[in-house]
Amino acid sequence: MARLLSGVVSEYTHWRNIYWLALGLQHLILLLLYFFLPNYPSTNPHGLTYRKILWTILTMLTKHPILLQACLIAFCASSTFTSFWTTLTFLLSSPPYSYSPLTIGLFALIGIAAICFGPLYSRLIIDRYVPLFSTILGLLICLLGICIGTFTGTFNIAGPVLQALLLDMGLQASQIANRSSFFSIEPKARNRTNTAFMMFAFCGQLVGTAVGNSLYARGGW
């Protein structure tokens, strides 16, 4: 929904206002957390400090190969995801499409279909097969979307639509399967394993955005 909101704001105001809005919302969330987040007693074993907890997140990557594998997959898959959504704006705002910011923002509604796909995929695939198979299948769905969008996006709007749909579905499927693969390796440190996973995913998003911008500037879509 963030993509849709940015399209609406950019359409009816200045595009910089979306950043001011994001800044205000982040400060609002900080205030709400400060006043309403419950102050639970510490449950850390052996009196772990916050710095030690952060350090154990890194050491887990050396102790558990399955966690490292999931993190690397998340890094690569997330980079393709943000690379697409970043450069999609450039494609749709240029000929032959020349869409308005609002119309481009409406592409975010495609993600609703992917959200509905998640529970169905979990029940039919993830619950029946090993996580690695489910992860590979999700990545193949992403790859299919990339191939369709890459070769048809410059002349047919169906290409980017299918790529957005398949990327959302494939990324969600692979992330669900990846999480199920390392969920039980550290029963008392599940938040830390998930932190490592999401750290790699966010780093992949940063790399995908930067590389996507650079490649589009050099060679277009």
Z-matrix of the N, CA and C atoms (Angstrom, degrees):
N
C 1 1.457
C 2 1.532 1 111.51
N 3 1.339 2 116.97 1 -19.86
C 4 1.463 3 119.46 2 178.21
C 5 1.526 4 110.74 3 -62.68
N 6 1.329 5 116.61 4 -37.38
C 7 1.471 6 119.66 5 178.94
C 8 1.526 7 110.67 6 -64.95
N 9 1.321 8 115.99 7 -41.44
C 10 1.463 9 120.39 8 179.08
C 11 1.517 10 110.86 9 -64.61
N 12 1.333 11 116.96 10 -43.70
C 13 1.461 12 120.83 11 179.40
C 14 1.517 13 111.09 12 -62.77
N 15 1.331 14 117.21 13 -41.00
C 16 1.463 15 119.77 14 179.49
C 17 1.520 16 110.98 15 -64.65
N 18 1.332 17 117.18 16 -36.17
C 19 1.458 18 119.84 17 177.41
C 20 1.517 19 112.36 18 -65.52
N 21 1.337 20 116.47 19 -41.41
C 22 1.464 21 120.68 20 179.79
C 23 1.531 22 110.59 21 -65.52
N 24 1.334 23 116.18 22 -46.13
C 25 1.466 24 120.00 23 -179.06
C 26 1.526 25 110.93 24 -63.42
N 27 1.344 26 116.51 25 -42.88
C 28 1.463 27 120.20 26 -179.48
C 29 1.519 28 111.98 27 -66.97
N 30 1.330 29 117.20 28 -30.39
C 31 1.460 30 121.02 29 -178.68
C 32 1.528 31 111.41 30 -70.71
N 33 1.319 32 117.30 31 -41.54
C 34 1.457 33 120.02 32 -171.15
C 35 1.530 34 113.66 33 -105.89
N 36 1.329 35 118.15 34 -9.17
C 37 1.458 36 121.17 35 174.55
C 38 1.526 37 108.09 36 -135.23
N 39 1.330 38 116.62 37 -159.56
C 40 1.464 39 120.99 38 177.38
C 41 1.522 40 109.39 39 -84.86
N 42 1.343 41 116.25 40 147.55
C 43 1.457 42 119.15 41 -175.85
C 44 1.524 43 112.64 42 -65.59
N 45 1.330 44 117.54 43 -23.70
C 46 1.457 45 120.19 44 178.79
C 47 1.526 46 112.15 45 -69.89
N 48 1.320 47 117.50 46 -20.12
C 49 1.460 48 120.59 47 -176.97
C 50 1.526 49 112.17 48 -65.13
N 51 1.325 50 117.20 49 -24.54
C 52 1.460 51 119.07 50 179.38
C 53 1.527 52 110.42 51 -65.74
N 54 1.325 53 116.86 52 -30.90
C 55 1.467 54 120.06 53 178.10
C 56 1.526 55 110.87 54 -74.08
N 57 1.324 56 117.20 55 -38.30
C 58 1.464 57 119.70 56 174.67
C 59 1.525 58 110.80 57 -64.64
N 60 1.317 59 116.18 58 -38.67
C 61 1.464 60 119.99 59 177.43
C 62 1.523 61 111.08 60 -63.97
N 63 1.327 62 116.32 61 -42.62
C 64 1.468 63 120.29 62 178.61
C 65 1.523 64 111.04 63 -63.01
N 66 1.339 65 116.04 64 -40.61
C 67 1.461 66 120.24 65 178.93
C 68 1.524 67 111.16 66 -62.44
N 69 1.322 68 116.19 67 -44.11
C 70 1.457 69 119.92 68 179.38
C 71 1.523 70 112.36 69 -64.89
N 72 1.323 71 117.00 70 -41.72
C 73 1.465 72 120.24 71 -179.70
C 74 1.522 73 111.75 72 -66.17
N 75 1.322 74 116.82 73 -37.28
C 76 1.464 75 119.51 74 178.25
C 77 1.525 76 111.64 75 -65.33
N 78 1.321 77 116.94 76 -40.45
C 79 1.462 78 119.40 77 176.31
C 80 1.531 79 111.20 78 -67.06
N 81 1.324 80 117.24 79 -35.64
C 82 1.458 81 120.49 80 177.27
C 83 1.525 82 110.64 81 -64.35
N 84 1.320 83 116.73 82 -43.37
C 85 1.463 84 120.30 83 177.73
C 86 1.528 85 110.78 84 -61.58
N 87 1.335 86 116.85 85 -40.73
C 88 1.458 87 121.05 86 178.52
C 89 1.525 88 110.97 87 -60.22
N 90 1.328 89 116.94 88 -44.24
C 91 1.455 90 120.17 89 178.98
C 92 1.521 91 111.74 90 -65.35
N 93 1.330 92 117.47 91 -42.16
C 94 1.462 93 120.81 92 179.45
C 95 1.524 94 111.34 93 -63.18
N 96 1.334 95 116.53 94 -40.72
C 97 1.460 96 119.69 95 178.09
C 98 1.525 97 111.03 96 -65.61
N 99 1.315 98 116.31 97 -39.27
C 100 1.462 99 120.29 98 -178.20
C 101 1.528 100 111.19 99 -63.75
N 102 1.321 101 117.11 100 -39.67
C 103 1.465 102 119.95 101 -174.54
C 104 1.535 103 113.48 102 -91.09
N 105 1.327 104 117.95 103 -24.91
C 106 1.461 105 118.76 104 -172.00
C 107 1.524 106 115.22 105 -118.90
N 108 1.346 107 118.52 106 -12.13
C 109 1.461 108 119.22 107 179.19
C 110 1.530 109 109.46 108 -70.86
N 111 1.338 110 118.44 109 125.06
C 112 1.477 111 120.47 110 -178.48
C 113 1.529 112 111.37 111 -62.81
N 114 1.304 113 115.78 112 144.04
C 115 1.463 114 122.17 113 179.59
C 116 1.531 115 108.71 114 -95.69
N 117 1.335 116 115.71 115 81.26
C 118 1.445 117 120.14 116 -178.53
C 119 1.525 118 110.66 117 -74.74
N 120 1.339 119 117.46 118 147.88
C 121 1.470 120 119.28 119 175.16
C 122 1.524 121 111.06 120 -66.73
N 123 1.314 122 115.92 121 152.05
C 124 1.463 123 121.22 122 -178.29
C 125 1.520 124 110.73 123 -66.62
N 126 1.321 125 115.83 124 137.46
C 127 1.470 126 121.74 125 176.18
C 128 1.521 127 111.25 126 -116.49
N 129 1.333 128 117.25 127 14.91
C 130 1.460 129 120.73 128 -178.12
C 131 1.526 130 110.47 129 -71.65
N 132 1.316 131 117.45 130 130.62
C 133 1.460 132 120.04 131 177.58
C 134 1.520 133 111.51 132 -71.57
N 135 1.312 134 116.16 133 145.25
C 136 1.457 135 123.58 134 174.53
C 137 1.531 136 112.23 135 61.52
N 138 1.322 137 117.38 136 22.74
C 139 1.458 138 119.60 137 175.69
C 140 1.518 139 114.29 138 63.44
N 141 1.307 140 118.08 139 44.67
C 142 1.459 141 121.45 140 179.95
C 143 1.526 142 110.32 141 -64.02
N 144 1.316 143 116.23 142 132.41
C 145 1.451 144 120.95 143 173.43
C 146 1.527 145 109.48 144 -84.94
N 147 1.334 146 114.70 145 169.52
C 148 1.462 147 118.98 146 -178.42
C 149 1.526 148 111.06 147 -63.85
N 150 1.333 149 116.81 148 -38.81
C 151 1.467 150 119.84 149 178.57
C 152 1.526 151 111.26 150 -64.40
N 153 1.323 152 116.44 151 -40.11
C 154 1.465 153 119.59 152 178.45
C 155 1.528 154 111.26 153 -66.45
N 156 1.316 155 115.61 154 -35.97
C 157 1.469 156 119.16 155 177.53
C 158 1.528 157 110.32 156 -63.19
N 159 1.338 158 116.59 157 -43.80
C 160 1.460 159 119.70 158 177.62
C 161 1.522 160 111.29 159 -62.56
N 162 1.324 161 116.94 160 -37.24
C 163 1.455 162 120.29 161 179.63
C 164 1.529 163 111.16 162 -67.60
N 165 1.331 164 116.56 163 -38.32
C 166 1.471 165 119.18 164 180.00
C 167 1.527 166 111.59 165 -66.10
N 168 1.330 167 116.58 166 -25.89
C 169 1.468 168 118.69 167 176.46
C 170 1.524 169 110.19 168 -62.45
N 171 1.321 170 116.24 169 -40.43
C 172 1.465 171 120.35 170 178.69
C 173 1.527 172 111.61 171 -71.01
N 174 1.321 173 116.89 172 -39.80
C 175 1.467 174 119.20 173 -178.98
C 176 1.525 175 111.99 174 -68.45
N 177 1.333 176 116.72 175 -27.52
C 178 1.469 177 119.40 176 177.32
C 179 1.525 178 111.60 177 -61.40
N 180 1.317 179 116.17 178 -32.34
C 181 1.461 180 119.53 179 -179.84
C 182 1.521 181 111.78 180 -65.76
N 183 1.331 182 117.03 181 -27.74
C 184 1.469 183 120.85 182 178.13
C 185 1.523 184 111.60 183 -86.45
N 186 1.324 185 117.33 184 -21.86
C 187 1.466 186 121.31 185 -177.88
C 188 1.523 187 112.66 186 -87.43
N 189 1.329 188 116.67 187 -29.77
C 190 1.468 189 120.24 188 -171.31
C 191 1.531 190 109.72 189 -124.80
N 192 1.321 191 118.35 190 98.16
C 193 1.471 192 121.03 191 179.47
C 194 1.522 193 113.09 192 -57.63
N 195 1.340 194 117.32 193 -33.75
C 196 1.460 195 120.04 194 -178.17
C 197 1.524 196 110.47 195 -65.98
N 198 1.336 197 117.02 196 -33.39
C 199 1.460 198 120.66 197 176.88
C 200 1.522 199 110.84 198 -70.00
N 201 1.321 200 116.31 199 -42.91
C 202 1.462 201 120.16 200 178.27
C 203 1.524 202 110.80 201 -62.81
N 204 1.322 203 116.94 202 -40.91
C 205 1.466 204 120.38 203 178.14
C 206 1.518 205 110.90 204 -62.03
N 207 1.327 206 116.60 205 -44.78
C 208 1.463 207 120.27 206 179.07
C 209 1.522 208 111.22 207 -62.87
N 210 1.334 209 117.15 208 -38.36
C 211 1.458 210 121.12 209 -179.83
C 212 1.530 211 111.55 210 -66.32
N 213 1.330 212 116.99 211 -42.10
C 214 1.467 213 120.21 212 179.89
C 215 1.526 214 111.02 213 -67.15
N 216 1.324 215 116.22 214 -38.08
C 217 1.471 216 119.51 215 176.71
C 218 1.524 217 109.96 216 -63.81
N 219 1.336 218 116.35 217 -43.60
C 220 1.468 219 120.31 218 178.82
C 221 1.524 220 111.07 219 -61.75
N 222 1.321 221 117.03 220 -39.40
C 223 1.469 222 121.36 221 178.80
C 224 1.525 223 110.65 222 -60.15
N 225 1.323 224 116.63 223 -50.36
C 226 1.473 225 120.41 224 -176.25
C 227 1.533 226 111.60 225 -69.19
N 228 1.335 227 116.92 226 -43.20
C 229 1.466 228 119.83 227 -178.70
C 230 1.525 229 111.05 228 -66.28
N 231 1.320 230 116.79 229 -40.66
C 232 1.464 231 119.86 230 -179.77
C 233 1.523 232 111.71 231 -67.15
N 234 1.326 233 116.91 232 -32.95
C 235 1.467 234 119.45 233 179.53
C 236 1.531 235 110.97 234 -65.74
N 237 1.329 236 118.00 235 -40.06
C 238 1.466 237 120.19 236 177.00
C 239 1.526 238 111.30 237 -66.60
N 240 1.322 239 115.76 238 -34.66
C 241 1.464 240 120.81 239 -177.95
C 242 1.526 241 111.12 240 -65.20
N 243 1.346 242 116.90 241 -52.16
C 244 1.466 243 119.46 242 -178.08
C 245 1.520 244 112.11 243 -73.26
N 246 1.318 245 117.12 244 -29.03
C 247 1.464 246 119.25 245 175.74
C 248 1.526 247 110.15 246 -61.62
N 249 1.318 248 116.17 247 -41.10
C 250 1.467 249 120.03 248 178.94
C 251 1.523 250 111.29 249 -65.95
N 252 1.336 251 117.28 250 -50.66
C 253 1.460 252 119.44 251 -174.16
C 254 1.521 253 111.95 252 -68.97
N 255 1.319 254 117.65 253 -27.76
C 256 1.463 255 120.28 254 176.91
C 257 1.524 256 111.12 255 -70.96
N 258 1.311 257 116.45 256 -49.47
C 259 1.470 258 120.28 257 -176.65
C 260 1.525 259 112.05 258 -78.27
N 261 1.329 260 117.83 259 -17.70
C 262 1.470 261 120.04 260 178.02
C 263 1.519 262 110.63 261 -60.46
N 264 1.321 263 116.87 262 -38.08
C 265 1.471 264 120.44 263 178.51
C 266 1.525 265 110.89 264 -60.01
N 267 1.333 266 116.88 265 -42.49
C 268 1.461 267 120.43 266 178.61
C 269 1.522 268 111.08 267 -63.26
N 270 1.330 269 115.82 268 -42.20
C 271 1.470 270 120.26 269 -178.55
C 272 1.524 271 111.33 270 -64.78
N 273 1.321 272 117.03 271 -48.25
C 274 1.458 273 120.49 272 -173.45
C 275 1.526 274 113.20 273 -74.86
N 276 1.334 275 116.77 274 -21.60
C 277 1.461 276 119.29 275 178.60
C 278 1.525 277 112.36 276 -87.77
N 279 1.323 278 116.72 277 -3.57
C 280 1.461 279 121.81 278 -178.54
C 281 1.531 280 109.80 279 -109.69
N 282 1.338 281 118.18 280 162.24
C 283 1.467 282 120.36 281 173.74
C 284 1.523 283 110.36 282 -59.03
N 285 1.335 284 119.05 283 145.73
C 286 1.470 285 127.20 284 9.57
C 287 1.523 286 114.69 285 -87.91
N 288 1.334 287 118.89 286 2.79
C 289 1.461 288 120.33 287 -174.51
C 290 1.536 289 111.75 288 -90.82
N 291 1.329 290 117.36 289 -56.97
C 292 1.468 291 122.22 290 179.06
C 293 1.528 292 111.80 291 54.37
N 294 1.320 293 116.29 292 46.76
C 295 1.458 294 121.11 293 -179.29
C 296 1.528 295 110.52 294 -77.36
N 297 1.321 296 115.55 295 155.10
C 298 1.460 297 121.85 296 176.16
C 299 1.530 298 109.52 297 -78.07
N 300 1.343 299 117.93 298 162.57
C 301 1.462 300 119.84 299 177.57
C 302 1.524 301 113.62 300 -57.22
N 303 1.336 302 116.89 301 -35.47
C 304 1.458 303 119.98 302 178.91
C 305 1.524 304 111.11 303 -64.41
N 306 1.319 305 116.87 304 -45.07
C 307 1.464 306 120.94 305 179.65
C 308 1.525 307 110.77 306 -63.54
N 309 1.318 308 116.65 307 -40.16
C 310 1.461 309 120.20 308 178.11
C 311 1.524 310 110.21 309 -64.74
N 312 1.336 311 116.18 310 -39.86
C 313 1.453 312 119.81 311 178.51
C 314 1.512 313 113.20 312 -63.44
N 315 1.336 314 116.93 313 -29.06
C 316 1.463 315 120.67 314 179.94
C 317 1.528 316 111.84 315 -66.15
N 318 1.334 317 117.47 316 -18.27
C 319 1.454 318 119.87 317 176.23
C 320 1.523 319 111.55 318 -62.31
N 321 1.326 320 116.82 319 -20.95
C 322 1.458 321 119.88 320 179.11
C 323 1.522 322 111.86 321 -64.33
N 324 1.326 323 117.10 322 -24.20
C 325 1.462 324 120.41 323 179.71
C 326 1.528 325 111.74 324 -64.95
N 327 1.322 326 116.85 325 -18.14
C 328 1.461 327 120.03 326 176.68
C 329 1.527 328 110.17 327 -60.76
N 330 1.341 329 116.25 328 -30.22
C 331 1.452 330 119.79 329 -179.25
C 332 1.515 331 113.82 330 -63.85
N 333 1.344 332 117.71 331 -20.17
C 334 1.464 333 120.24 332 178.48
C 335 1.522 334 110.38 333 -62.77
N 336 1.326 335 116.85 334 -36.95
C 337 1.459 336 120.12 335 178.05
C 338 1.524 337 111.05 336 -64.20
N 339 1.331 338 116.05 337 -37.61
C 340 1.465 339 119.99 338 178.63
C 341 1.518 340 111.27 339 -67.12
N 342 1.331 341 117.24 340 -35.93
C 343 1.459 342 120.69 341 177.52
C 344 1.524 343 110.68 342 -63.41
N 345 1.318 344 116.26 343 -40.58
C 346 1.471 345 119.81 344 177.41
C 347 1.514 346 111.92 345 -69.05
N 348 1.324 347 116.60 346 -25.58
C 349 1.462 348 121.43 347 -178.35
C 350 1.527 349 111.99 348 -74.20
N 351 1.340 350 117.82 349 -28.67
C 352 1.456 351 122.22 350 -174.42
C 353 1.514 352 114.80 351 -57.03
N 354 1.344 353 119.51 352 -55.69
C 355 1.468 354 119.95 353 -179.71
C 356 1.522 355 113.22 354 -61.31
N 357 1.335 356 117.36 355 -36.80
C 358 1.467 357 120.67 356 179.00
C 359 1.522 358 110.79 357 -65.65
N 360 1.333 359 115.91 358 -42.92
C 361 1.467 360 120.52 359 179.44
C 362 1.524 361 110.58 360 -64.31
N 363 1.326 362 116.36 361 -39.74
C 364 1.463 363 119.88 362 179.84
C 365 1.521 364 111.57 363 -63.41
N 366 1.320 365 115.63 364 -41.93
C 367 1.463 366 119.18 365 -177.21
C 368 1.522 367 112.23 366 -72.12
N 369 1.329 368 117.49 367 -38.16
C 370 1.462 369 120.24 368 -174.34
C 371 1.525 370 113.60 369 -88.39
N 372 1.330 371 117.44 370 -29.61
C 373 1.468 372 120.39 371 -173.44
C 374 1.527 373 112.17 372 -114.99
N 375 1.331 374 116.96 373 -59.45
C 376 1.466 375 120.38 374 -171.83
C 377 1.520 376 111.53 375 -62.95
N 378 1.336 377 117.29 376 -42.30
C 379 1.469 378 120.21 377 -178.39
C 380 1.518 379 112.75 378 -70.55
N 381 1.331 380 118.44 379 -16.92
C 382 1.466 381 121.13 380 -175.04
C 383 1.522 382 113.67 381 -103.64
N 384 1.327 383 116.77 382 -22.39
C 385 1.465 384 119.82 383 -174.39
C 386 1.525 385 110.04 384 -127.09
N 387 1.318 386 115.51 385 168.47
C 388 1.463 387 120.48 386 179.77
C 389 1.527 388 108.96 387 -66.83
N 390 1.342 389 117.73 388 150.28
C 391 1.478 390 120.39 389 -176.92
C 392 1.523 391 113.82 390 -57.27
N 393 1.335 392 117.88 391 -33.97
C 394 1.467 393 119.62 392 -178.12
C 395 1.524 394 111.16 393 -61.87
N 396 1.326 395 116.87 394 -42.32
C 397 1.474 396 120.35 395 178.40
C 398 1.528 397 110.44 396 -62.14
N 399 1.319 398 116.17 397 -43.97
C 400 1.466 399 120.22 398 -179.87
C 401 1.525 400 111.23 399 -64.67
N 402 1.341 401 116.09 400 -37.82
C 403 1.463 402 120.30 401 178.79
C 404 1.523 403 111.22 402 -65.75
N 405 1.334 404 116.47 403 -46.46
C 406 1.466 405 120.37 404 179.64
C 407 1.518 406 110.97 405 -61.64
N 408 1.327 407 116.77 406 -41.10
C 409 1.461 408 120.28 407 178.72
C 410 1.527 409 110.89 408 -62.82
N 411 1.338 410 116.99 409 -41.50
C 412 1.455 411 119.91 410 177.14
C 413 1.522 412 112.51 411 -63.03
N 414 1.352 413 116.53 412 -39.71
C 415 1.456 414 120.09 413 178.71
C 416 1.524 415 111.69 414 -68.39
N 417 1.334 416 117.07 415 -34.06
C 418 1.466 417 120.34 416 176.30
C 419 1.530 418 110.81 417 -65.73
N 420 1.329 419 116.46 418 -35.27
C 421 1.463 420 120.20 419 175.90
C 422 1.529 421 109.73 420 -63.97
N 423 1.333 422 116.49 421 -42.06
C 424 1.471 423 120.47 422 175.89
C 425 1.525 424 111.04 423 -60.80
N 426 1.321 425 116.11 424 -45.49
C 427 1.457 426 120.53 425 -178.33
C 428 1.526 427 111.22 426 -62.91
N 429 1.322 428 116.90 427 -39.19
C 430 1.461 429 120.40 428 177.27
C 431 1.521 430 110.92 429 -61.57
N 432 1.330 431 116.32 430 -43.78
C 433 1.461 432 120.01 431 178.29
C 434 1.514 433 112.23 432 -63.02
N 435 1.329 434 116.77 433 -40.65
C 436 1.469 435 120.56 434 179.16
C 437 1.520 436 110.76 435 -63.12
N 438 1.325 437 117.17 436 -43.53
C 439 1.473 438 120.50 437 -179.79
C 440 1.529 439 111.26 438 -63.21
N 441 1.332 440 116.38 439 -43.61
C 442 1.469 441 119.67 440 -179.20
C 443 1.524 442 110.37 441 -64.50
N 444 1.336 443 116.70 442 -48.10
C 445 1.458 444 120.19 443 -177.34
C 446 1.513 445 113.20 444 -67.28
N 447 1.335 446 116.96 445 -36.54
C 448 1.458 447 120.45 446 -177.57
C 449 1.524 448 112.03 447 -64.71
N 450 1.319 449 117.00 448 -42.42
C 451 1.470 450 120.19 449 -172.62
C 452 1.522 451 114.02 450 -93.36
N 453 1.340 452 117.95 451 -9.69
C 454 1.466 453 119.02 452 -179.73
C 455 1.529 454 112.86 453 -123.30
N 456 1.333 455 117.51 454 -8.24
C 457 1.458 456 120.14 455 -172.57
C 458 1.507 457 115.49 456 -65.59
N 459 1.324 458 118.37 457 -25.53
C 460 1.460 459 120.12 458 -175.92
C 461 1.526 460 113.52 459 -79.94
N 462 1.333 461 118.08 460 -12.69
C 463 1.462 462 118.93 461 -177.67
C 464 1.524 463 113.96 462 -135.53
N 465 1.332 464 118.73 463 -6.85
C 466 1.464 465 120.75 464 -178.80
C 467 1.515 466 109.42 465 -141.37
N 468 1.325 467 117.20 466 121.73
C 469 1.455 468 121.13 467 -176.44
C 470 1.520 469 112.19 468 -66.00
N 471 1.325 470 117.34 469 -20.15
C 472 1.462 471 120.16 470 178.86
C 473 1.533 472 111.32 471 -63.03
N 474 1.336 473 116.28 472 -28.55
C 475 1.458 474 119.64 473 179.92
C 476 1.516 475 112.94 474 -62.21
N 477 1.348 476 118.91 475 -56.22
C 478 1.460 477 119.82 476 176.76
C 479 1.523 478 114.06 477 -61.31
N 480 1.335 479 117.23 478 -33.85
C 481 1.461 480 119.93 479 178.39
C 482 1.530 481 110.40 480 -63.73
N 483 1.334 482 116.40 481 -47.94
C 484 1.457 483 119.87 482 178.84
C 485 1.529 484 111.38 483 -65.64
N 486 1.319 485 116.75 484 -37.60
C 487 1.462 486 119.22 485 178.64
C 488 1.525 487 110.74 486 -64.69
N 489 1.316 488 117.46 487 -43.26
C 490 1.465 489 120.08 488 178.18
C 491 1.519 490 110.85 489 -61.09
N 492 1.326 491 116.80 490 -44.26
C 493 1.458 492 120.94 491 -179.07
C 494 1.522 493 111.67 492 -64.47
N 495 1.332 494 116.66 493 -48.84
C 496 1.459 495 120.42 494 -176.61
C 497 1.530 496 111.72 495 -70.39
N 498 1.328 497 117.35 496 -35.91
C 499 1.462 498 119.42 497 176.68
C 500 1.519 499 111.59 498 -64.17
N 501 1.330 500 116.57 499 -44.36
C 502 1.458 501 120.01 500 178.64
C 503 1.529 502 110.70 501 -62.18
N 504 1.324 503 116.29 502 -44.93
C 505 1.459 504 120.60 503 -178.92
C 506 1.523 505 111.08 504 -66.28
N 507 1.317 506 116.79 505 -46.37
C 508 1.458 507 120.49 506 -177.23
C 509 1.513 508 112.58 507 -66.61
N 510 1.344 509 116.71 508 -41.71
C 511 1.455 510 119.90 509 179.84
C 512 1.522 511 110.79 510 -65.47
N 513 1.323 512 116.86 511 -43.58
C 514 1.456 513 119.47 512 179.19
C 515 1.527 514 111.35 513 -63.34
N 516 1.335 515 116.22 514 -41.01
C 517 1.468 516 120.32 515 -179.91
C 518 1.523 517 111.10 516 -63.91
N 519 1.328 518 117.16 517 -44.50
C 520 1.460 519 120.10 518 -178.69
C 521 1.525 520 111.33 519 -68.55
N 522 1.319 521 117.73 520 -35.85
C 523 1.458 522 119.65 521 179.53
C 524 1.524 523 111.58 522 -69.19
N 525 1.317 524 117.40 523 -40.06
C 526 1.464 525 120.06 524 177.88
C 527 1.524 526 110.27 525 -62.78
N 528 1.326 527 116.46 526 -44.30
C 529 1.464 528 120.58 527 179.94
C 530 1.523 529 111.01 528 -66.82
N 531 1.321 530 117.11 529 -40.01
C 532 1.460 531 120.47 530 178.96
C 533 1.526 532 111.30 531 -62.42
N 534 1.308 533 116.30 532 -44.28
C 535 1.461 534 119.22 533 179.77
C 536 1.522 535 111.59 534 -62.99
N 537 1.312 536 116.98 535 -38.99
C 538 1.460 537 119.19 536 178.88
C 539 1.522 538 112.03 537 -66.85
N 540 1.336 539 117.55 538 -24.18
C 541 1.456 540 120.59 539 -178.50
C 542 1.522 541 112.70 540 -74.02
N 543 1.344 542 117.82 541 -34.23
C 544 1.467 543 119.03 542 -178.43
C 545 1.531 544 113.01 543 -110.31
N 546 1.320 545 116.76 544 9.89
C 547 1.465 546 120.74 545 -175.18
C 548 1.527 547 112.36 546 -62.10
N 549 1.324 548 117.25 547 -33.80
C 550 1.462 549 120.27 548 -172.66
C 551 1.528 550 113.92 549 -104.59
N 552 1.320 551 119.40 550 4.17
C 553 1.466 552 119.29 551 -176.16
C 554 1.529 553 111.82 552 -72.08
N 555 1.338 554 117.02 553 -29.99
C 556 1.471 555 121.80 554 177.76
C 557 1.533 556 107.53 555 -135.24
N 558 1.346 557 117.71 556 81.98
C 559 1.472 558 120.15 557 -174.74
C 560 1.527 559 113.82 558 -56.88
N 561 1.321 560 117.92 559 -30.93
C 562 1.458 561 121.19 560 -178.10
C 563 1.531 562 112.41 561 -94.32
N 564 1.293 563 117.13 562 3.06
C 565 1.477 564 120.17 563 -178.54
C 566 1.523 565 110.41 564 -137.17
N 567 1.307 566 117.18 565 39.73
C 568 1.458 567 120.34 566 -177.81
C 569 1.520 568 112.04 567 -66.57
N 570 1.312 569 117.44 568 -33.38
C 571 1.463 570 118.98 569 176.89
C 572 1.524 571 111.26 570 -64.04
N 573 1.335 572 116.28 571 -36.09
C 574 1.461 573 119.73 572 -179.28
C 575 1.526 574 111.46 573 -72.04
N 576 1.324 575 117.43 574 -39.98
C 577 1.462 576 118.92 575 177.13
C 578 1.529 577 110.73 576 -65.16
N 579 1.321 578 116.36 577 -38.19
C 580 1.461 579 119.16 578 177.82
C 581 1.525 580 111.14 579 -69.01
N 582 1.342 581 117.18 580 -33.18
C 583 1.463 582 121.03 581 176.34
C 584 1.521 583 110.77 582 -62.92
N 585 1.336 584 116.39 583 -44.28
C 586 1.466 585 119.63 584 177.66
C 587 1.522 586 111.02 585 -61.07
N 588 1.327 587 115.99 586 -42.26
C 589 1.462 588 121.10 587 179.88
C 590 1.523 589 111.05 588 -61.96
N 591 1.327 590 116.87 589 -48.61
C 592 1.455 591 120.56 590 -177.88
C 593 1.528 592 112.03 591 -70.86
N 594 1.333 593 117.43 592 -29.50
C 595 1.460 594 119.79 593 176.37
C 596 1.525 595 110.50 594 -61.48
N 597 1.329 596 117.04 595 -44.03
C 598 1.455 597 120.60 596 178.01
C 599 1.529 598 110.45 597 -67.57
N 600 1.327 599 116.87 598 -37.52
C 601 1.462 600 119.77 599 179.23
C 602 1.531 601 111.07 600 -63.35
N 603 1.328 602 117.10 601 -44.20
C 604 1.467 603 120.57 602 179.58
C 605 1.525 604 111.22 603 -67.19
N 606 1.336 605 117.16 604 -39.01
C 607 1.467 606 119.47 605 176.70
C 608 1.531 607 110.34 606 -62.84
N 609 1.329 608 116.59 607 -38.38
C 610 1.456 609 120.22 608 175.90
C 611 1.517 610 112.05 609 -62.87
N 612 1.330 611 116.71 610 -37.56
C 613 1.459 612 119.93 611 177.73
C 614 1.523 613 111.48 612 -64.87
N 615 1.318 614 116.39 613 -39.84
C 616 1.468 615 119.80 614 178.01
C 617 1.525 616 111.02 615 -64.24
N 618 1.327 617 116.02 616 -45.01
C 619 1.463 618 120.11 617 -179.86
C 620 1.526 619 110.44 618 -65.09
N 621 1.329 620 116.96 619 -42.71
C 622 1.459 621 120.45 620 179.91
C 623 1.512 622 112.48 621 -61.97
N 624 1.331 623 116.85 622 -40.31
C 625 1.464 624 120.42 623 178.35
C 626 1.529 625 111.25 624 -64.85
N 627 1.333 626 116.09 625 -46.42
C 628 1.460 627 120.21 626 -178.14
C 629 1.523 628 111.50 627 -65.87
N 630 1.327 629 116.97 628 -46.45
C 631 1.463 630 120.66 629 -178.62
C 632 1.524 631 110.83 630 -68.48
N 633 1.329 632 116.88 631 -39.81
C 634 1.457 633 120.02 632 178.53
C 635 1.514 634 112.43 633 -60.63
N 636 1.324 635 116.83 634 -44.87
C 637 1.470 636 120.83 635 177.24
C 638 1.519 637 111.16 636 -59.81
N 639 1.327 638 115.71 637 -44.92
C 640 1.471 639 119.96 638 -177.28
C 641 1.525 640 110.97 639 -64.92
N 642 1.334 641 116.78 640 -45.26
C 643 1.458 642 119.87 641 -178.09
C 644 1.528 643 111.77 642 -67.72
N 645 1.340 644 116.61 643 -37.34
C 646 1.465 645 118.68 644 178.39
C 647 1.519 646 111.47 645 -66.26
N 648 1.336 647 116.52 646 -38.29
C 649 1.467 648 120.13 647 177.82
C 650 1.526 649 111.46 648 -64.08
N 651 1.327 650 117.07 649 -31.68
C 652 1.454 651 120.39 650 -177.86
C 653 1.525 652 113.29 651 -84.10
N 654 1.328 653 115.77 652 -43.57
C 655 1.456 654 117.88 653 -172.01
C 656 1.505 655 116.03 654 -130.26
N 657 1.338 656 118.47 655 4.26
C 658 1.455 657 120.22 656 -179.19
C 659 1.520 658 111.65 657 77.77
N 660 1.312 659 115.59 658 -163.57
C 661 1.461 660 122.18 659 -176.39
C 662 1.518 661 111.57 660 -63.21
